Every structure is written in structure tokens, then in C-alpha cells.
Amino acid sequence: MARPNAAPKGNGSGTGGLTCYITPGGIAAMRTELNALLRDERPKIVEIVSWAAGNGDRSENGDYQYGKRRLREIDRRIRFLTKRIDNAIIVDPAAQKQRDRVFFGATVTYATEADEERTVTILGVDEADMAAGQISLVSPVARALMRATVGDEVRLMTPRGEEMIEVMAISYPPLP
């Protein structure tokens, strides 16, 4: 667990020396997917490709061609996940000591200029799910909210121009 009040550096992609912050739940999900690919899906496809290769002409063998293509996709995903896991900096939001400011892992309720209240949770790039109210720490909203406290008005740059938003509430997961 490193730097629980860390601000994003770079684009958070985890490549080229840039950091890739992730929650314990996010890293667990990535490890689960990696294990499923390595232990289940890849061996099944290798078996199909081996069987199809033994059937003769590979140029017209759909099972062989599809299997090889799927194997390349799986191997690409395995490499991606392995790099992301290796470069990840796991930050547990529940361990945040400075709970009155917005940092990684915070759930923030803010009000827009149109008096609409929105609640978002700031997570890593690989965990973001806008439909679930989970935004990436490199998103414009997260960047605007970073380090703010309740009552602060911050400037958010949108495609429509500048908008001021006000932080209404900040919360973190409970301490274990």
C-alpha cells in the first residue's frame, strides 16, 4: 500500500514510467482475469488449435484459423494484464488518513452550475465504469476535484467550456 493521498501523475496508463494506481479490489479482479486466461481459456484454445492442425489443410480450416486468432488475442491480453499488474501501485482508500480532502478512492458528491448533484468514485484507469459512477483519476472531473474539500468550488473544463462545480460531500470506505 503506497501513497494513499497520491495525486495522479502522467496519464495513469502504467506505461512509459507513468504510475497506475489501483484499489485492492481492482487488482484482485485483474489477477482473477489473468488466472482464468492462463488456466482455463488458453489451454482450451491450444487444444482446439492442435486438433484442427491435425486435420490437414490449415488454409481452409476455420477452427484452426479462428483458434490461432483467438490465441493471439488471449496472449495479447495476458501480456497487457501482466504489465498492468507489475506496474500497479495498490492504494487502499479505506486507509486514507486525510479524509476531508479528495484523493484517490474518494466518493465525492458535487453540484453543477445547473444545480444537479452527482456522485462519483475516483478509481484507477482500469477500474473506471461511468455507468456505475466510477471515474478514472485522470478524467477531467477527477482532476478538477483532486485535493478539494467540502465547500470548495473548482473549475471543470468541459467540451462546452469552463464550468464551476461545488464539492458537497467526501467519503471513503470505512476503516477495516
C-alpha positions in Angstrom: 0.0 0.0 0.0 1.7 3.2 -1.2 0.8 6.8 -1.2 -2.9 6.8 -0.3 -3.2 10.5 -0.8 -1.4 10.5 -4.2 -2.4 12.8 -7.0 -2.2 11.4 -10.5 1.0 11.7 -12.4 1.1 11.4 -16.2 -2.0 9.7 -17.7 -2.1 6.8 -15.2 -1.6 4.3 -18.0 1.2 2.4 -16.3 3.4 2.5 -19.4 6.5 4.6 -20.1 7.2 5.1 -16.4 3.8 6.5 -15.6 2.0 5.4 -12.5 -1.0 3.1 -12.4 -3.0 3.5 -9.2 -5.5 0.7 -8.4 -7.6 -0.4 -5.4 -7.1 -3.8 -3.8 -10.5 -4.8 -5.4 -9.3 -3.7 -8.8 -6.0 -5.6 -8.6 -7.9 -8.7 -7.4 -10.2 -8.5 -10.5 -7.2 -8.2 -12.8 -5.5 -11.2 -11.2 -8.7 -13.3 -11.4 -9.0 -12.5 -15.1 -5.3 -13.3 -15.7 -5.6 -16.6 -13.9 -8.7 -17.5 -15.9 -7.0 -16.8 -19.2 -3.9 -18.8 -18.2 -5.6 -21.8 -16.6 -8.8 -22.1 -18.5 -9.3 -20.3 -21.7 -5.8 -20.5 -23.2 -5.3 -24.3 -22.7 -8.8 -24.9 -24.3 -7.9 -22.9 -27.4 -4.4 -24.6 -27.6 -6.2 -27.9 -27.6 -8.6 -26.8 -30.4 -5.7 -25.5 -32.5 -3.7 -28.7 -32.1 -6.7 -30.8 -33.0 -7.5 -28.6 -36.0 -3.9 -28.6 -37.2 -4.0 -32.4 -37.3 -7.0 -32.3 -39.7 -4.9 -31.3 -42.7 -5.1 -28.2 -44.9 -4.8 -25.3 -42.5 -5.6 -22.6 -45.1 -9.3 -23.7 -45.3 -9.7 -24.9 -41.7 -11.9 -22.4 -39.9 -11.3 -24.0 -36.4 -7.5 -23.6 -36.9 -7.7 -20.0 -38.2 -10.2 -18.9 -35.6 -8.2 -20.7 -32.9 -4.9 -19.0 -33.9 -6.6 -15.6 -34.0 -8.2 -16.2 -30.6 -4.9 -17.4 -29.2 -3.2 -14.2 -30.3 -6.0 -12.1 -28.6 -5.6 -14.1 -25.4 -1.8 -13.8 -25.4 -2.1 -10.0 -26.0 -4.5 -9.7 -23.1 -2.2 -11.8 -20.9 0.8 -9.5 -21.7 -1.3 -6.4 -21.0 -2.6 -7.7 -17.7 0.8 -8.9 -16.6 2.3 -5.4 -17.3 -0.5 -3.6 -15.6 -0.3 -5.8 -12.5 3.5 -5.4 -12.4 3.3 -1.6 -12.7 0.3 -1.2 -10.4 0.5 0.9 -7.2 -2.1 -0.6 -4.9 -3.8 2.1 -2.8 -6.4 1.2 -0.2 -8.9 4.1 0.0 -10.0 2.8 3.4 -6.5 3.7 4.7 -6.8 7.3 3.7 -5.8 9.4 6.7 -6.8 12.8 5.3 -10.5 12.1 4.8 -11.5 15.8 4.5 -9.9 16.1 1.1 -10.5 14.4 -2.3 -7.8 11.9 -3.1 -7.8 8.5 -5.0 -10.6 6.3 -3.9 -12.8 9.1 -2.6 -16.6 9.1 -3.3 -17.5 12.7 -4.0 -20.9 14.4 -4.3 -20.7 17.7 -6.2 -23.2 20.2 -7.6 -23.0 21.6 -11.1 -23.9 25.1 -12.1 -27.3 23.7 -13.2 -27.9 22.6 -9.5 -27.6 18.9 -10.4 -26.0 16.7 -7.8 -23.7 14.0 -9.0 -21.8 11.4 -7.0 -18.7 9.8 -8.4 -16.0 7.5 -7.0 -12.4 8.2 -8.2 -10.7 4.9 -9.1 -7.8 3.7 -11.4 -7.9 3.8 -15.1 -8.6 0.0 -15.3 -11.5 0.2 -12.8 -13.5 3.1 -14.2 -17.1 2.4 -15.0 -19.0 5.6 -15.8 -22.4 3.8 -15.7 -21.6 2.8 -12.1 -20.4 6.3 -11.2 -16.8 5.2 -11.1 -14.5 7.6 -12.9 -10.8 7.4 -13.7 -8.4 9.5 -11.7 -7.2 11.0 -15.0 -10.7 12.2 -16.1 -11.3 15.9 -16.2 -13.8 15.7 -13.3 -11.4 13.8 -11.1 -8.5 16.1 -11.9 -10.7 19.1 -11.0 -11.8 17.6 -7.7 -8.4 16.4 -6.6 -7.3 17.8 -3.2 -10.6 19.8 -2.8 -12.5 20.0 0.4 -16.3 20.2 1.2 -17.5 23.7 0.2 -14.7 24.3 -2.4 -15.7 25.5 -5.8 -13.4 24.1 -8.5 -13.1 24.8 -12.2 -14.0 22.0 -14.6 -13.0 22.2 -18.2 -15.7 20.6 -20.4 -16.2 20.5 -24.2 -18.8 23.2 -23.7 -16.3 25.4 -21.9 -15.5 26.1 -18.3 -17.9 25.1 -15.5 -17.7 25.6 -11.8 -18.7 22.7 -9.6 -19.0 22.7 -5.8 -17.9 19.8 -3.6 -20.9 18.8 -1.4 -19.6 15.7 0.4 -16.5 13.5 0.5 -16.4 9.9 1.9 -14.1 7.0 1.9 -14.7 3.3 2.7 -14.7 2.6 6.4 -11.5 1.6 8.2 -11.0 -2.2 8.5 
